[in-house]
Amino acid sequence: IMAVFRMTWNSSNVDMSSYFDIGGKIQYTHNRFSFSGEYIARMLTKKPASLKSKWTNSLDLSFDYKINSFITFKTTFGRNFDGNSIRYSDPGKMFAIGGINFGFGSFLTK
């Protein structure tokens, strides 16, 4: 179980608002499998008048499978933050990411 508290300060040239994030992650690992879920709520410090709310959030579920000591398959499904205070996108848009991670740490030490 992991808790997240984060403050991001932005230059006014990048974004008029800074962000305060609060959330958590829970993960279960058994042998070669790992499952996790994460939820983060984000609050804008300065809300433009055009936005309805100063809150947005992200949610994702991940699955990892360790193929061997060097290679791990990972996939994540979820919904990202709605954007930033300059430009918001459709909050209903989902994403899916898959990939292979290669680790060479123990290989290089031999």
Secondary structure, DSSP 8 states (H G I E B T S, - for coil): -EEEEEEE---TTT-S--EEEEEEEEEEEETTEEEEEEEEEEEESS--TT-S-SEEEEEEEEEEEE-SSSEEEEEEEEE---B-SS-B--TT--EEEEEEEE--HHHHH-
